[in-house]
Amino acid sequence: MTAAQLQTLDAVAEHEELRYRLVQARYEALAEWGIPLADARRVAEAVQVDILEAVELLRDGCPSHLLLPILR
């Protein structure tokens, strides 16, 4: 394996680690709002969705299972 290939693998691994940490932080924040854990996981994994908008919808009474269809 060449040095360039190793650098590419390292970059991919770093990207995956950052994504994991981002999703974990989003999940924890959403779970603190009392969202059912399955819904919190789905919203957390949809990193293109702004969780602040999700929380605002929750405050307004939106059911958690409707967050992704609304925000996507």
All heavy atoms as TSV, in Angstrom:
chain	resi	resn	atom	element	x	y	z
A	1	MET	N	N	0.854	-1.171	0.000
A	1	MET	CA	C	0.000	0.000	0.000
A	1	MET	C	C	0.901	1.235	0.000
A	1	MET	O	O	1.864	1.317	0.744
A	1	MET	CB	C	-0.893	-0.027	1.237
A	1	MET	CG	C	-1.905	1.084	1.251
A	1	MET	SD	S	-3.154	0.912	2.539
A	1	MET	CE	C	-4.168	-0.374	1.883
A	2	THR	N	N	0.531	2.195	-0.821
A	2	THR	CA	C	1.346	3.395	-0.940
A	2	THR	C	C	1.017	4.381	0.182
A	2	THR	O	O	-0.004	4.272	0.863
A	2	THR	CB	C	1.099	4.089	-2.290
A	2	THR	OG1	O	-0.233	4.597	-2.297
A	2	THR	CG2	C	1.314	3.144	-3.462
A	3	ALA	N	N	1.872	5.361	0.333
A	3	ALA	CA	C	1.656	6.404	1.338
A	3	ALA	C	C	0.377	7.181	1.047
A	3	ALA	O	O	-0.375	7.534	1.964
A	3	ALA	CB	C	2.854	7.343	1.392
A	4	ALA	N	N	0.099	7.427	-0.220
A	4	ALA	CA	C	-1.121	8.158	-0.596
A	4	ALA	C	C	-2.364	7.358	-0.223
A	4	ALA	O	O	-3.358	7.921	0.246
A	4	ALA	CB	C	-1.113	8.459	-2.084
A	5	GLN	N	N	-2.302	6.050	-0.422
A	5	GLN	CA	C	-3.440	5.208	-0.058
A	5	GLN	C	C	-3.649	5.202	1.458
A	5	GLN	O	O	-4.784	5.226	1.928
A	5	GLN	CB	C	-3.236	3.787	-0.583
A	5	GLN	CG	C	-3.350	3.671	-2.087
A	5	GLN	CD	C	-2.916	2.314	-2.588
A	5	GLN	OE1	O	-1.967	1.721	-2.085
A	5	GLN	NE2	N	-3.629	1.818	-3.610
A	6	LEU	N	N	-2.556	5.165	2.207
A	6	LEU	CA	C	-2.656	5.212	3.666
A	6	LEU	C	C	-3.241	6.534	4.138
A	6	LEU	O	O	-4.068	6.564	5.050
A	6	LEU	CB	C	-1.292	4.978	4.307
A	6	LEU	CG	C	-0.774	3.551	4.274
A	6	LEU	CD1	C	0.654	3.491	4.815
A	6	LEU	CD2	C	-1.684	2.635	5.059
A	7	GLN	N	N	-2.829	7.615	3.494
A	7	GLN	CA	C	-3.376	8.930	3.855
A	7	GLN	C	C	-4.876	8.978	3.564
A	7	GLN	O	O	-5.649	9.540	4.342
A	7	GLN	CB	C	-2.648	10.036	3.103
A	7	GLN	CG	C	-1.263	10.312	3.635
A	7	GLN	CD	C	-0.559	11.388	2.831
A	7	GLN	OE1	O	-0.844	11.584	1.648
A	7	GLN	NE2	N	0.364	12.082	3.475
A	8	THR	N	N	-5.281	8.386	2.455
A	8	THR	CA	C	-6.706	8.357	2.106
A	8	THR	C	C	-7.480	7.552	3.140
A	8	THR	O	O	-8.548	7.973	3.594
A	8	THR	CB	C	-6.911	7.758	0.702
A	8	THR	OG1	O	-6.225	8.571	-0.250
A	8	THR	CG2	C	-8.377	7.678	0.345
A	9	LEU	N	N	-6.943	6.410	3.542
A	9	LEU	CA	C	-7.598	5.597	4.568
A	9	LEU	C	C	-7.685	6.340	5.891
A	9	LEU	O	O	-8.712	6.282	6.575
A	9	LEU	CB	C	-6.856	4.269	4.759
A	9	LEU	CG	C	-7.004	3.250	3.639
A	9	LEU	CD1	C	-6.138	2.032	3.922
A	9	LEU	CD2	C	-8.454	2.848	3.452
A	10	ASP	N	N	-6.625	7.047	6.249
A	10	ASP	CA	C	-6.640	7.835	7.477
A	10	ASP	C	C	-7.688	8.936	7.414
A	10	ASP	O	O	-8.400	9.187	8.387
A	10	ASP	CB	C	-5.260	8.453	7.745
A	10	ASP	CG	C	-4.229	7.427	8.205
A	10	ASP	OD1	O	-4.625	6.309	8.610
A	10	ASP	OD2	O	-3.035	7.752	8.152
A	11	ALA	N	N	-7.803	9.587	6.266
A	11	ALA	CA	C	-8.784	10.656	6.109
A	11	ALA	C	C	-10.203	10.101	6.205
A	11	ALA	O	O	-11.075	10.714	6.828
A	11	ALA	CB	C	-8.577	11.370	4.773
A	12	VAL	N	N	-10.444	8.949	5.614
A	12	VAL	CA	C	-11.763	8.321	5.677
A	12	VAL	C	C	-12.081	7.935	7.119
A	12	VAL	O	O	-13.187	8.186	7.603
A	12	VAL	CB	C	-11.833	7.090	4.740
A	12	VAL	CG1	C	-13.077	6.262	5.000
A	12	VAL	CG2	C	-11.786	7.531	3.291
A	13	ALA	N	N	-11.128	7.356	7.810
A	13	ALA	CA	C	-11.344	6.965	9.202
A	13	ALA	C	C	-11.612	8.190	10.078
A	13	ALA	O	O	-12.501	8.152	10.947
A	13	ALA	CB	C	-10.132	6.193	9.729
A	14	GLU	N	N	-10.891	9.264	9.837
A	14	GLU	CA	C	-11.107	10.489	10.606
A	14	GLU	C	C	-12.497	11.064	10.327
A	14	GLU	O	O	-13.200	11.489	11.240
A	14	GLU	CB	C	-10.040	11.530	10.271
A	14	GLU	CG	C	-10.169	12.794	11.085
A	14	GLU	CD	C	-9.065	13.799	10.783
A	14	GLU	OE1	O	-7.995	13.402	10.299
A	14	GLU	OE2	O	-9.301	14.992	11.032
A	15	HIS	N	N	-12.902	11.046	9.072
A	15	HIS	CA	C	-14.234	11.532	8.700
A	15	HIS	C	C	-15.316	10.693	9.382
A	15	HIS	O	O	-16.288	11.240	9.919
A	15	HIS	CB	C	-14.407	11.488	7.183
A	15	HIS	CG	C	-15.774	11.859	6.723
A	15	HIS	ND1	N	-16.231	13.153	6.724
A	15	HIS	CD2	C	-16.799	11.088	6.276
A	15	HIS	CE1	C	-17.484	13.170	6.300
A	15	HIS	NE2	N	-17.847	11.933	6.010
A	16	GLU	N	N	-15.160	9.385	9.385
A	16	GLU	CA	C	-16.134	8.500	10.023
A	16	GLU	C	C	-16.200	8.749	11.524
A	16	GLU	O	O	-17.287	8.740	12.108
A	16	GLU	CB	C	-15.807	7.041	9.727
A	16	GLU	CG	C	-16.089	6.648	8.285
A	16	GLU	CD	C	-15.647	5.237	7.952
A	16	GLU	OE1	O	-15.132	4.522	8.839
A	16	GLU	OE2	O	-15.814	4.847	6.788
A	17	GLU	N	N	-15.061	8.977	12.144
A	17	GLU	CA	C	-15.022	9.262	13.582
A	17	GLU	C	C	-15.731	10.580	13.886
A	17	GLU	O	O	-16.507	10.674	14.845
A	17	GLU	CB	C	-13.578	9.310	14.081
A	17	GLU	CG	C	-13.420	9.751	15.525
A	17	GLU	CD	C	-14.016	8.787	16.539
A	17	GLU	OE1	O	-14.200	7.599	16.230
A	17	GLU	OE2	O	-14.304	9.233	17.680
A	18	LEU	N	N	-15.484	11.606	13.085
A	18	LEU	CA	C	-16.147	12.895	13.288
A	18	LEU	C	C	-17.655	12.778	13.099
A	18	LEU	O	O	-18.426	13.344	13.872
A	18	LEU	CB	C	-15.569	13.953	12.345
A	18	LEU	CG	C	-14.151	14.411	12.660
A	18	LEU	CD1	C	-13.646	15.324	11.545
A	18	LEU	CD2	C	-14.089	15.099	13.999
A	19	ARG	N	N	-18.067	12.037	12.092
A	19	ARG	CA	C	-19.500	11.837	11.860
A	19	ARG	C	C	-20.125	11.093	13.039
A	19	ARG	O	O	-21.200	11.453	13.504
A	19	ARG	CB	C	-19.744	11.072	10.567
A	19	ARG	CG	C	-21.225	10.836	10.311
A	19	ARG	CD	C	-21.476	10.261	8.923
A	19	ARG	NE	N	-22.792	9.730	8.702
A	19	ARG	CZ	C	-23.937	10.372	8.782
A	19	ARG	NH1	N	-23.954	11.626	9.112
A	19	ARG	NH2	N	-25.081	9.775	8.546
A	20	TYR	N	N	-19.453	10.065	13.524
A	20	TYR	CA	C	-19.955	9.313	14.678
A	20	TYR	C	C	-20.139	10.238	15.881
A	20	TYR	O	O	-21.174	10.204	16.546
A	20	TYR	CB	C	-19.005	8.161	15.020
A	20	TYR	CG	C	-19.364	7.496	16.321
A	20	TYR	CD1	C	-20.369	6.537	16.368
A	20	TYR	CD2	C	-18.713	7.845	17.513
A	20	TYR	CE1	C	-20.725	5.937	17.570
A	20	TYR	CE2	C	-19.067	7.248	18.707
A	20	TYR	CZ	C	-20.067	6.302	18.733
A	20	TYR	OH	O	-20.419	5.712	19.920
A	21	ARG	N	N	-19.131	11.066	16.146
A	21	ARG	CA	C	-19.202	11.974	17.293
A	21	ARG	C	C	-20.307	13.007	17.119
A	21	ARG	O	O	-21.006	13.360	18.077
A	21	ARG	CB	C	-17.849	12.635	17.519
A	21	ARG	CG	C	-16.826	11.608	18.037
A	21	ARG	CD	C	-15.409	12.092	18.140
A	21	ARG	NE	N	-15.278	13.431	18.667
A	21	ARG	CZ	C	-14.219	14.190	18.471
A	21	ARG	NH1	N	-13.209	13.750	17.769
A	21	ARG	NH2	N	-14.150	15.401	18.976
A	22	LEU	N	N	-20.495	13.500	15.894
A	22	LEU	CA	C	-21.563	14.454	15.617
A	22	LEU	C	C	-22.931	13.821	15.851
A	22	LEU	O	O	-23.785	14.389	16.535
A	22	LEU	CB	C	-21.472	14.953	14.168
A	22	LEU	CG	C	-22.646	15.802	13.673
A	22	LEU	CD1	C	-22.723	17.106	14.456
A	22	LEU	CD2	C	-22.522	16.045	12.193
A	23	VAL	N	N	-23.137	12.630	15.304
A	23	VAL	CA	C	-24.419	11.941	15.462
A	23	VAL	C	C	-24.668	11.634	16.936
A	23	VAL	O	O	-25.782	11.807	17.431
A	23	VAL	CB	C	-24.476	10.664	14.592
A	23	VAL	CG1	C	-25.682	9.800	14.936
A	23	VAL	CG2	C	-24.486	11.040	13.113
A	24	GLN	N	N	-23.649	11.217	17.655
A	24	GLN	CA	C	-23.797	10.917	19.079
A	24	GLN	C	C	-24.216	12.162	19.858
A	24	GLN	O	O	-25.119	12.107	20.694
A	24	GLN	CB	C	-22.490	10.347	19.648
A	24	GLN	CG	C	-22.583	9.925	21.091
A	24	GLN	CD	C	-23.503	8.742	21.310
A	24	GLN	OE1	O	-23.690	7.916	20.433
A	24	GLN	NE2	N	-24.093	8.672	22.480
A	25	ALA	N	N	-23.579	13.285	19.592
A	25	ALA	CA	C	-23.919	14.536	20.289
A	25	ALA	C	C	-25.343	14.968	19.948
A	25	ALA	O	O	-26.101	15.407	20.834
A	25	ALA	CB	C	-22.925	15.631	19.925
A	26	ARG	N	N	-25.734	14.855	18.695
A	26	ARG	CA	C	-27.094	15.208	18.288
A	26	ARG	C	C	-28.109	14.294	18.961
A	26	ARG	O	O	-29.141	14.750	19.453
A	26	ARG	CB	C	-27.231	15.109	16.752
A	26	ARG	CG	C	-26.495	16.206	16.012
A	26	ARG	CD	C	-26.376	15.901	14.523
A	26	ARG	NE	N	-27.635	15.627	13.867
A	26	ARG	CZ	C	-28.384	16.547	13.264
A	26	ARG	NH1	N	-27.991	17.803	13.216
A	26	ARG	NH2	N	-29.515	16.207	12.678
A	27	TYR	N	N	-27.803	13.003	19.003
A	27	TYR	CA	C	-28.694	12.025	19.638
A	27	TYR	C	C	-28.889	12.360	21.119
A	27	TYR	O	O	-30.012	12.372	21.618
A	27	TYR	CB	C	-28.112	10.626	19.463
A	27	TYR	CG	C	-28.848	9.566	20.238
A	27	TYR	CD1	C	-30.045	9.044	19.758
A	27	TYR	CD2	C	-28.352	9.088	21.440
A	27	TYR	CE1	C	-30.721	8.075	20.471
A	27	TYR	CE2	C	-29.030	8.123	22.155
A	27	TYR	CZ	C	-30.212	7.613	21.663
A	27	TYR	OH	O	-30.892	6.658	22.376
A	28	GLU	N	N	-27.798	12.626	21.804
A	28	GLU	CA	C	-27.887	12.939	23.228
A	28	GLU	C	C	-28.710	14.201	23.467
A	28	GLU	O	O	-29.528	14.249	24.392
A	28	GLU	CB	C	-26.489	13.075	23.825
A	28	GLU	CG	C	-25.755	11.747	23.911
A	28	GLU	CD	C	-24.301	11.891	24.320
A	28	GLU	OE1	O	-23.854	13.021	24.635
A	28	GLU	OE2	O	-23.598	10.864	24.317
A	29	ALA	N	N	-28.512	15.212	22.635
A	29	ALA	CA	C	-29.271	16.452	22.789
A	29	ALA	C	C	-30.761	16.210	22.559
A	29	ALA	O	O	-31.602	16.701	23.316
A	29	ALA	CB	C	-28.749	17.511	21.820
A	30	LEU	N	N	-31.087	15.456	21.544
A	30	LEU	CA	C	-32.492	15.172	21.250
A	30	LEU	C	C	-33.114	14.291	22.328
A	30	LEU	O	O	-34.263	14.509	22.732
A	30	LEU	CB	C	-32.621	14.510	19.875
A	30	LEU	CG	C	-32.293	15.428	18.695
A	30	LEU	CD1	C	-32.068	14.620	17.429
A	30	LEU	CD2	C	-33.395	16.453	18.498
A	31	ALA	N	N	-32.362	13.330	22.829
A	31	ALA	CA	C	-32.875	12.460	23.888
A	31	ALA	C	C	-33.163	13.261	25.152
A	31	ALA	O	O	-34.130	12.978	25.868
A	31	ALA	CB	C	-31.884	11.334	24.166
A	32	GLU	N	N	-32.349	14.267	25.420
A	32	GLU	CA	C	-32.593	15.127	26.586
A	32	GLU	C	C	-33.920	15.862	26.468
A	32	GLU	O	O	-34.521	16.222	27.479
A	32	GLU	CB	C	-31.453	16.130	26.761
A	32	GLU	CG	C	-30.196	15.520	27.327
A	32	GLU	CD	C	-29.098	16.537	27.522
A	32	GLU	OE1	O	-29.396	17.753	27.576
A	32	GLU	OE2	O	-27.936	16.118	27.622
A	33	TRP	N	N	-34.379	16.091	25.263
A	33	TRP	CA	C	-35.668	16.745	25.042
A	33	TRP	C	C	-36.820	15.772	25.221
A	33	TRP	O	O	-37.981	16.143	25.102
A	33	TRP	CB	C	-35.717	17.373	23.656
A	33	TRP	CG	C	-35.149	18.745	23.683
A	33	TRP	CD1	C	-33.855	19.104	23.434
A	33	TRP	CD2	C	-35.835	19.932	24.037
A	33	TRP	NE1	N	-33.703	20.442	23.604
A	33	TRP	CE2	C	-34.915	20.989	23.980
A	33	TRP	CE3	C	-37.140	20.222	24.391
A	33	TRP	CZ2	C	-35.248	22.293	24.263
A	33	TRP	CZ3	C	-37.482	21.537	24.667
A	33	TRP	CH2	C	-36.539	22.551	24.605
A	34	GLY	N	N	-36.495	14.513	25.486
A	34	GLY	CA	C	-37.532	13.526	25.741
A	34	GLY	C	C	-38.105	12.877	24.500
A	34	GLY	O	O	-39.146	12.232	24.558
A	35	ILE	N	N	-37.431	13.030	23.384
A	35	ILE	CA	C	-37.881	12.381	22.157
A	35	ILE	C	C	-37.699	10.882	22.322
A	35	ILE	O	O	-36.671	10.436	22.844
A	35	ILE	CB	C	-37.064	12.873	20.946
A	35	ILE	CG1	C	-37.237	14.372	20.761
A	35	ILE	CG2	C	-37.440	12.132	19.688
A	35	ILE	CD1	C	-36.360	14.939	19.672
A	36	PRO	N	N	-38.667	10.076	21.892
A	36	PRO	CA	C	-38.453	8.628	21.926
A	36	PRO	C	C	-37.118	8.289	21.257
A	36	PRO	O	O	-36.753	8.873	20.225
A	36	PRO	CB	C	-39.642	8.066	21.142
A	36	PRO	CG	C	-40.716	9.095	21.333
A	36	PRO	CD	C	-39.986	10.415	21.351
A	37	LEU	N	N	-36.394	7.372	21.845
A	37	LEU	CA	C	-35.021	7.103	21.410
A	37	LEU	C	C	-34.911	6.708	19.937
A	37	LEU	O	O	-33.966	7.114	19.265
A	37	LEU	CB	C	-34.388	6.054	22.308
A	37	LEU	CG	C	-34.280	6.461	23.783
A	37	LEU	CD1	C	-33.606	5.367	24.591
A	37	LEU	CD2	C	-33.562	7.788	23.940
A	38	ALA	N	N	-35.857	5.950	19.429
A	38	ALA	CA	C	-35.806	5.570	18.004
A	38	ALA	C	C	-35.938	6.798	17.114
A	38	ALA	O	O	-35.219	6.931	16.111
A	38	ALA	CB	C	-36.891	4.547	17.685
A	39	ASP	N	N	-36.834	7.716	17.474
A	39	ASP	CA	C	-36.992	8.946	16.695
A	39	ASP	C	C	-35.755	9.831	16.839
A	39	ASP	O	O	-35.298	10.435	15.865
A	39	ASP	CB	C	-38.242	9.717	17.125
A	39	ASP	CG	C	-39.530	8.997	16.772
A	39	ASP	OD1	O	-39.520	8.171	15.837
A	39	ASP	OD2	O	-40.547	9.263	17.446
A	40	ALA	N	N	-35.204	9.905	18.044
A	40	ALA	CA	C	-33.991	10.699	18.281
A	40	ALA	C	C	-32.843	10.172	17.428
A	40	ALA	O	O	-32.092	10.950	16.840
A	40	ALA	CB	C	-33.619	10.683	19.755
A	41	ARG	N	N	-32.733	8.859	17.335
A	41	ARG	CA	C	-31.657	8.265	16.532
A	41	ARG	C	C	-31.818	8.626	15.062
A	41	ARG	O	O	-30.865	9.020	14.395
A	41	ARG	CB	C	-31.634	6.747	16.699
A	41	ARG	CG	C	-30.522	6.066	15.902
A	41	ARG	CD	C	-30.553	4.552	16.021
A	41	ARG	NE	N	-31.843	3.964	15.776
A	41	ARG	CZ	C	-32.351	3.717	14.550
A	41	ARG	NH1	N	-31.668	4.043	13.482
A	41	ARG	NH2	N	-33.533	3.164	14.409
A	42	ARG	N	N	-33.045	8.511	14.547
A	42	ARG	CA	C	-33.274	8.823	13.131
A	42	ARG	C	C	-32.973	10.290	12.819
A	42	ARG	O	O	-32.345	10.591	11.804
A	42	ARG	CB	C	-34.704	8.471	12.743
A	42	ARG	CG	C	-34.913	6.973	12.524
A	42	ARG	CD	C	-36.268	6.688	11.906
A	42	ARG	NE	N	-37.359	6.873	12.854
A	42	ARG	CZ	C	-37.757	5.957	13.738
A	42	ARG	NH1	N	-37.149	4.802	13.793
A	42	ARG	NH2	N	-38.762	6.201	14.557
A	43	VAL	N	N	-33.416	11.187	13.675
A	43	VAL	CA	C	-33.158	12.613	13.440
A	43	VAL	C	C	-31.663	12.891	13.581
A	43	VAL	O	O	-31.085	13.640	12.789
A	43	VAL	CB	C	-33.984	13.495	14.393
A	43	VAL	CG1	C	-33.600	14.960	14.260
A	43	VAL	CG2	C	-35.481	13.312	14.136
A	44	ALA	N	N	-31.019	12.303	14.575
A	44	ALA	CA	C	-29.585	12.521	14.789
A	44	ALA	C	C	-28.770	12.065	13.586
A	44	ALA	O	O	-27.807	12.725	13.198
A	44	ALA	CB	C	-29.123	11.788	16.046
A	45	GLU	N	N	-29.155	10.955	12.979
A	45	GLU	CA	C	-28.418	10.428	11.832
A	45	GLU	C	C	-28.656	11.242	10.561
A	45	GLU	O	O	-27.854	11.181	9.639
A	45	GLU	CB	C	-28.780	8.964	11.607
A	45	GLU	CG	C	-28.218	8.060	12.685
A	45	GLU	CD	C	-28.659	6.616	12.561
A	45	GLU	OE1	O	-29.612	6.329	11.800
A	45	GLU	OE2	O	-28.058	5.774	13.234
A	46	ALA	N	N	-29.726	11.996	10.515
A	46	ALA	CA	C	-30.016	12.860	9.359
A	46	ALA	C	C	-29.295	14.181	9.579
A	46	ALA	O	O	-29.900	15.198	9.907
A	46	ALA	CB	C	-31.526	13.052	9.217
A	47	VAL	N	N	-27.988	14.174	9.397
A	47	VAL	CA	C	-27.165	15.327	9.762
A	47	VAL	C	C	-27.471	16.570	8.933
A	47	VAL	O	O	-27.093	17.675	9.325
A	47	VAL	CB	C	-25.651	15.002	9.710
A	47	VAL	CG1	C	-25.287	13.966	10.751
A	47	VAL	CG2	C	-25.226	14.559	8.333
A	48	GLN	N	N	-28.186	16.431	7.832
A	48	GLN	CA	C	-28.572	17.596	7.048
A	48	GLN	C	C	-29.727	18.340	7.707
A	48	GLN	O	O	-30.021	19.476	7.345
A	48	GLN	CB	C	-28.928	17.201	5.608
A	48	GLN	CG	C	-30.254	16.489	5.452
A	48	GLN	CD	C	-30.233	15.003	5.780
A	48	GLN	OE1	O	-29.260	14.470	6.297
A	48	GLN	NE2	N	-31.323	14.323	5.469
A	49	VAL	N	N	-30.384	17.731	8.697
A	49	VAL	CA	C	-31.510	18.344	9.401
A	49	VAL	C	C	-30.979	19.155	10.580
A	49	VAL	O	O	-30.161	18.669	11.361
A	49	VAL	CB	C	-32.482	17.242	9.892
A	49	VAL	CG1	C	-33.522	17.805	10.843
A	49	VAL	CG2	C	-33.146	16.576	8.703
A	50	ASP	N	N	-31.457	20.376	10.700
A	50	ASP	CA	C	-31.069	21.261	11.795
A	50	ASP	C	C	-31.828	20.846	13.052
A	50	ASP	O	O	-33.055	20.934	13.094
A	50	ASP	CB	C	-31.396	22.705	11.421
A	50	ASP	CG	C	-30.937	23.719	12.444
A	50	ASP	OD1	O	-30.669	23.343	13.608
A	50	ASP	OD2	O	-30.852	24.907	12.084
A	51	ILE	N	N	-31.112	20.382	14.078
A	51	ILE	CA	C	-31.815	19.915	15.280
A	51	ILE	C	C	-32.439	21.073	16.055
A	51	ILE	O	O	-33.372	20.854	16.824
A	51	ILE	CB	C	-30.952	19.027	16.196
A	51	ILE	CG1	C	-29.783	19.770	16.797
A	51	ILE	CG2	C	-30.519	17.777	15.479
A	51	ILE	CD1	C	-29.104	19.010	17.914
A	52	LEU	N	N	-31.966	22.288	15.845
A	52	LEU	CA	C	-32.621	23.422	16.501
A	52	LEU	C	C	-34.027	23.622	15.931
A	52	LEU	O	O	-34.963	23.938	16.675
A	52	LEU	CB	C	-31.784	24.693	16.345
A	52	LEU	CG	C	-30.416	24.663	17.028
A	52	LEU	CD1	C	-29.659	25.945	16.746
A	52	LEU	CD2	C	-30.559	24.414	18.511
A	53	GLU	N	N	-34.166	23.410	14.632
A	53	GLU	CA	C	-35.500	23.463	14.029
A	53	GLU	C	C	-36.362	22.318	14.542
A	53	GLU	O	O	-37.562	22.496	14.783
A	53	GLU	CB	C	-35.396	23.413	12.508
A	53	GLU	CG	C	-34.826	24.662	11.885
A	53	GLU	CD	C	-34.731	24.576	10.370
A	53	GLU	OE1	O	-35.304	23.628	9.778
A	53	GLU	OE2	O	-34.090	25.452	9.784
A	54	ALA	N	N	-35.751	21.157	14.724
A	54	ALA	CA	C	-36.490	20.010	15.258
A	54	ALA	C	C	-36.996	20.300	16.660
A	54	ALA	O	O	-38.158	20.035	16.983
A	54	ALA	CB	C	-35.605	18.765	15.253
A	55	VAL	N	N	-36.150	20.871	17.493
A	55	VAL	CA	C	-36.546	21.196	18.862
A	55	VAL	C	C	-37.653	22.249	18.858
A	55	VAL	O	O	-38.603	22.158	19.636
A	55	VAL	CB	C	-35.321	21.656	19.687
A	55	VAL	CG1	C	-35.736	22.260	21.012
A	55	VAL	CG2	C	-34.376	20.480	19.905
A	56	GLU	N	N	-37.557	23.210	17.968
A	56	GLU	CA	C	-38.602	24.239	17.881
A	56	GLU	C	C	-39.943	23.612	17.507
A	56	GLU	O	O	-40.981	23.962	18.078
A	56	GLU	CB	C	-38.211	25.311	16.869
A	56	GLU	CG	C	-39.133	26.501	16.895
A	56	GLU	CD	C	-38.597	27.660	16.078
A	56	GLU	OE1	O	-37.383	27.907	16.102
A	56	GLU	OE2	O	-39.420	28.306	15.420
A	57	LEU	N	N	-39.921	22.676	16.570
A	57	LEU	CA	C	-41.154	21.987	16.202
A	57	LEU	C	C	-41.706	21.196	17.393
A	57	LEU	O	O	-42.919	21.179	17.628
A	57	LEU	CB	C	-40.919	21.055	15.020
A	57	LEU	CG	C	-40.765	21.721	13.661
A	57	LEU	CD1	C	-40.324	20.705	12.612
A	57	LEU	CD2	C	-42.075	22.373	13.237
A	58	LEU	N	N	-40.813	20.556	18.135
A	58	LEU	CA	C	-41.252	19.814	19.318
A	58	LEU	C	C	-41.910	20.740	20.332
A	58	LEU	O	O	-42.948	20.401	20.912
A	58	LEU	CB	C	-40.073	19.083	19.959
A	58	LEU	CG	C	-39.512	17.912	19.172
A	58	LEU	CD1	C	-38.172	17.489	19.749
A	58	LEU	CD2	C	-40.507	16.763	19.161
A	59	ARG	N	N	-41.308	21.892	20.545
A	59	ARG	CA	C	-41.878	22.877	21.475
A	59	ARG	C	C	-43.277	23.301	21.037
A	59	ARG	O	O	-44.126	23.609	21.864
A	59	ARG	CB	C	-41.000	24.114	21.552
A	59	ARG	CG	C	-39.766	23.957	22.343
A	59	ARG	CD	C	-39.083	25.300	22.444
A	59	ARG	NE	N	-37.711	25.137	22.864
A	59	ARG	CZ	C	-36.763	26.029	22.665
A	59	ARG	NH1	N	-37.031	27.153	22.027
A	59	ARG	NH2	N	-35.546	25.808	23.087
A	60	ASP	N	N	-43.484	23.346	19.727
A	60	ASP	CA	C	-44.776	23.752	19.184
A	60	ASP	C	C	-45.790	22.606	19.183
A	60	ASP	O	O	-46.912	22.779	18.718
A	60	ASP	CB	C	-44.617	24.298	17.766
A	60	ASP	CG	C	-43.878	25.635	17.739
A	60	ASP	OD1	O	-43.816	26.309	18.785
A	60	ASP	OD2	O	-43.363	25.993	16.659
A	61	GLY	N	N	-45.374	21.438	19.674
A	61	GLY	CA	C	-46.295	20.310	19.794
A	61	GLY	C	C	-46.242	19.291	18.679
A	61	GLY	O	O	-47.077	18.389	18.617
A	62	CYS	N	N	-45.268	19.389	17.808
A	62	CYS	CA	C	-45.144	18.429	16.704
A	62	CYS	C	C	-44.739	17.058	17.264
A	62	CYS	O	O	-43.797	16.960	18.049
A	62	CYS	CB	C	-44.082	18.915	15.720
A	62	CYS	SG	S	-43.817	17.817	14.317
A	63	PRO	N	N	-45.415	15.998	16.854
A	63	PRO	CA	C	-44.999	14.658	17.272
A	63	PRO	C	C	-43.618	14.332	16.696
A	63	PRO	O	O	-43.313	14.685	15.556
A	63	PRO	CB	C	-46.060	13.739	16.679
A	63	PRO	CG	C	-47.207	14.625	16.322
A	63	PRO	CD	C	-46.632	15.980	16.057
A	64	SER	N	N	-42.802	13.671	17.481
A	64	SER	CA	C	-41.416	13.417	17.065
A	64	SER	C	C	-41.314	12.568	15.808
A	64	SER	O	O	-40.377	12.737	15.029
A	64	SER	CB	C	-40.635	12.770	18.203
A	64	SER	OG	O	-41.196	11.523	18.557
A	65	HIS	N	N	-42.266	11.693	15.572
A	65	HIS	CA	C	-42.182	10.845	14.379
A	65	HIS	C	C	-42.439	11.626	13.086
A	65	HIS	O	O	-42.166	11.128	11.997
A	65	HIS	CB	C	-43.131	9.646	14.486
A	65	HIS	CG	C	-44.575	10.010	14.415
A	65	HIS	ND1	N	-45.275	10.476	15.510
A	65	HIS	CD2	C	-45.443	9.995	13.386
A	65	HIS	CE1	C	-46.519	10.722	15.155
A	65	HIS	NE2	N	-46.644	10.445	13.869
A	66	LEU	N	N	-42.914	12.867	13.199
A	66	LEU	CA	C	-43.151	13.689	12.013
A	66	LEU	C	C	-42.017	14.674	11.727
A	66	LEU	O	O	-42.051	15.378	10.722
A	66	LEU	CB	C	-44.466	14.474	12.160
A	66	LEU	CG	C	-45.733	13.635	12.203
A	66	LEU	CD1	C	-46.933	14.533	12.402
A	66	LEU	CD2	C	-45.873	12.803	10.939
A	67	LEU	N	N	-41.010	14.716	12.579
A	67	LEU	CA	C	-39.936	15.689	12.400
A	67	LEU	C	C	-39.216	15.528	11.064
A	67	LEU	O	O	-39.034	16.508	10.335
A	67	LEU	CB	C	-38.929	15.593	13.555
A	67	LEU	CG	C	-39.428	16.039	14.919
A	67	LEU	CD1	C	-38.384	15.735	15.981
A	67	LEU	CD2	C	-39.786	17.518	14.909
A	68	LEU	N	N	-38.783	14.314	10.763
A	68	LEU	CA	C	-38.022	14.133	9.523
A	68	LEU	C	C	-38.851	14.397	8.275
A	68	LEU	O	O	-38.364	15.087	7.373
A	68	LEU	CB	C	-37.419	12.724	9.465
A	68	LEU	CG	C	-36.171	12.533	10.317
A	68	LEU	CD1	C	-35.640	11.127	10.172
A	68	LEU	CD2	C	-35.105	13.542	9.995
A	69	PRO	N	N	-40.096	13.915	8.190
A	69	PRO	CA	C	-40.868	14.259	6.982
A	69	PRO	C	C	-41.054	15.770	6.814
A	69	PRO	O	O	-41.072	16.259	5.676
A	69	PRO	CB	C	-42.215	13.569	7.217
A	69	PRO	CG	C	-41.913	12.456	8.151
A	69	PRO	CD	C	-40.808	12.958	9.024
A	70	ILE	N	N	-41.137	16.496	7.893
A	70	ILE	CA	C	-41.320	17.948	7.809
A	70	ILE	C	C	-40.003	18.642	7.445
A	70	ILE	O	O	-39.984	19.552	6.617
A	70	ILE	CB	C	-41.865	18.499	9.138
A	70	ILE	CG1	C	-43.303	18.029	9.344
A	70	ILE	CG2	C	-41.781	20.029	9.182
A	70	ILE	CD1	C	-43.867	18.323	10.717
A	71	LEU	N	N	-38.917	18.234	8.054
A	71	LEU	CA	C	-37.648	18.952	7.916
A	71	LEU	C	C	-36.805	18.551	6.725
A	71	LEU	O	O	-35.850	19.238	6.400
A	71	LEU	CB	C	-36.827	18.810	9.197
A	71	LEU	CG	C	-37.440	19.484	10.425
A	71	LEU	CD1	C	-36.654	19.136	11.678
A	71	LEU	CD2	C	-37.519	20.984	10.235
A	72	ARG	N	N	-37.113	17.482	6.085
A	72	ARG	CA	C	-36.296	17.058	4.928
A	72	ARG	C	C	-36.634	17.818	3.703
A	72	ARG	O	O	-37.454	18.371	3.317
A	72	ARG	CB	C	-36.437	15.577	4.668
A	72	ARG	CG	C	-35.605	14.799	5.642
A	72	ARG	CD	C	-35.476	13.404	5.213
A	72	ARG	NE	N	-34.547	12.743	6.126
A	72	ARG	CZ	C	-34.332	11.473	6.122
A	72	ARG	NH1	N	-34.963	10.698	5.282
A	72	ARG	NH2	N	-33.476	10.934	6.944
